[in-house]
Amino acid sequence: MRLLHTMLRVGDLEKSIQFYTEVLGMTLLRRKDYPEGEFTLAFLGYGDEADTTVLELTYNWGQSEYDLGNGYGHIAIEVDDVYQAADAIQAAGGKILRPAGPMNAGTTIIAFVADPDGYQIELIGAK
């Protein structure tokens, strides 16, 4: 068994693809419209789906926003330098929710950013 993907529902697929590719450096691996179901799926990641877990963005046609609820936590991405990554994300127009620095109960360097729909993404320094 292996983890294949995580799915997020998004309100503006083009804006989300742009964020995940241009701001977070993922690659758009595949995209497909499903006219009968009135939705589009886009798969993005840092490597081939055969080898890595990827992110599935689901756009339900005509749905522009979602209530994120209080059960969702975050997606975590490992980066070489959290300070540098957070600065680059902010320079590219990304929203920083928590600046880079040590976590409150330890020494691991983290930061939090938000995607265009408000989903939180944690940046964690490589060990």
C-alpha positions as CSV (number, residue, x, y, z in Angstrom):
1,M,0.0,0.0,0.0
2,R,1.0,3.6,-0.5
3,L,-0.6,7.0,-0.2
4,L,-1.6,8.2,-3.7
5,H,-2.9,11.8,-3.2
6,T,-4.6,14.4,-1.1
7,M,-7.6,16.2,-2.6
8,L,-8.7,19.8,-2.1
9,R,-11.8,21.4,-3.6
10,V,-10.9,24.8,-5.1
11,G,-13.0,27.7,-6.2
12,D,-10.8,29.0,-9.0
13,L,-8.8,26.2,-10.7
14,E,-6.6,28.4,-12.8
15,K,-5.6,30.6,-9.8
16,S,-4.9,27.4,-7.7
17,I,-2.8,25.8,-10.4
18,Q,-0.8,29.0,-10.8
19,F,-0.2,29.1,-7.0
20,Y,0.9,25.5,-6.7
21,T,3.1,25.7,-9.8
22,E,4.5,29.2,-9.8
23,V,4.6,29.9,-6.0
24,L,5.2,26.4,-4.6
25,G,7.1,25.0,-7.5
26,M,5.0,21.9,-8.2
27,T,4.4,20.6,-11.7
28,L,1.0,20.1,-13.3
29,L,1.0,16.4,-14.0
30,R,-2.4,15.9,-15.6
31,R,-5.7,17.6,-15.9
32,K,-9.1,16.3,-17.1
33,D,-12.6,17.8,-17.5
34,Y,-15.6,15.6,-16.7
35,P,-18.5,17.3,-18.5
36,E,-21.1,14.8,-17.4
37,G,-20.2,15.3,-13.7
38,E,-19.5,19.1,-14.2
39,F,-16.1,19.0,-12.6
40,T,-12.4,19.2,-13.5
41,L,-9.5,17.4,-11.8
42,A,-5.9,18.6,-11.8
43,F,-3.0,16.6,-10.3
44,L,0.2,18.4,-9.2
45,G,3.3,17.4,-7.4
46,Y,7.1,17.4,-7.1
47,G,7.5,14.1,-8.9
48,D,5.8,11.5,-11.0
49,E,2.6,10.0,-9.6
50,A,4.2,6.5,-9.9
51,D,6.8,7.5,-7.3
52,T,5.4,10.3,-5.1
53,T,2.3,11.3,-3.4
54,V,0.6,14.2,-5.3
55,L,-2.1,16.8,-4.8
56,E,-5.5,16.5,-6.5
57,L,-7.3,19.8,-7.0
58,T,-11.0,19.3,-7.7
59,Y,-13.0,22.2,-9.3
60,N,-16.8,21.7,-9.3
61,W,-18.0,23.9,-12.1
62,G,-19.8,27.0,-10.8
63,Q,-18.7,26.5,-7.2
64,S,-16.5,29.5,-6.3
65,E,-15.8,28.9,-2.6
66,Y,-16.0,26.4,0.3
67,D,-16.3,26.5,4.0
68,L,-13.1,25.0,5.2
69,G,-14.6,23.9,8.5
70,N,-12.6,23.2,11.6
71,G,-11.5,19.6,10.9
72,Y,-9.0,20.4,8.2
73,G,-5.4,20.9,9.4
74,H,-2.8,21.5,6.7
75,I,-0.6,20.1,4.0
76,A,3.1,19.9,4.9
77,I,6.0,20.4,2.5
78,E,9.6,19.9,3.3
79,V,12.0,22.6,2.2
80,D,15.8,23.1,2.5
81,D,15.5,26.5,4.1
82,V,12.2,27.6,5.6
83,Y,13.3,31.3,5.8
84,Q,14.3,31.4,2.2
85,A,11.2,29.5,1.0
86,A,8.8,31.8,3.0
87,D,10.5,34.9,1.5
88,A,10.3,33.5,-2.0
89,I,6.6,32.6,-1.5
90,Q,5.8,36.1,-0.2
91,A,7.8,37.7,-3.1
92,A,5.7,35.7,-5.5
93,G,2.5,37.0,-4.0
94,G,1.8,34.1,-1.5
95,K,0.2,34.9,1.8
96,I,2.3,34.2,4.9
97,L,0.2,33.1,7.9
98,R,3.1,32.4,10.3
99,P,6.6,33.7,9.6
100,A,9.5,31.3,9.5
101,G,10.9,30.4,12.9
102,P,11.1,27.7,15.5
103,M,7.9,25.9,16.4
104,N,6.5,26.8,19.8
105,A,7.4,23.6,21.6
106,G,10.6,22.7,19.9
107,T,13.4,23.7,17.6
108,T,12.1,22.6,14.2
109,I,11.9,25.6,11.9
110,I,8.5,26.0,10.3
111,A,6.3,28.6,8.6
112,F,2.7,28.6,7.4
113,V,1.3,29.9,4.1
114,A,-2.2,30.0,2.6
115,D,-3.2,29.0,-0.9
116,P,-5.8,31.0,-2.8
117,D,-8.7,29.2,-1.1
118,G,-7.3,29.6,2.4
119,Y,-6.0,26.1,2.8
120,Q,-2.9,26.1,5.1
121,I,0.4,24.8,4.0
122,E,3.2,24.2,6.5
123,L,6.8,24.6,5.4
124,I,9.1,22.3,7.4
125,G,12.9,22.6,7.4
126,A,14.7,19.5,6.0
127,K,16.4,17.5,8.8
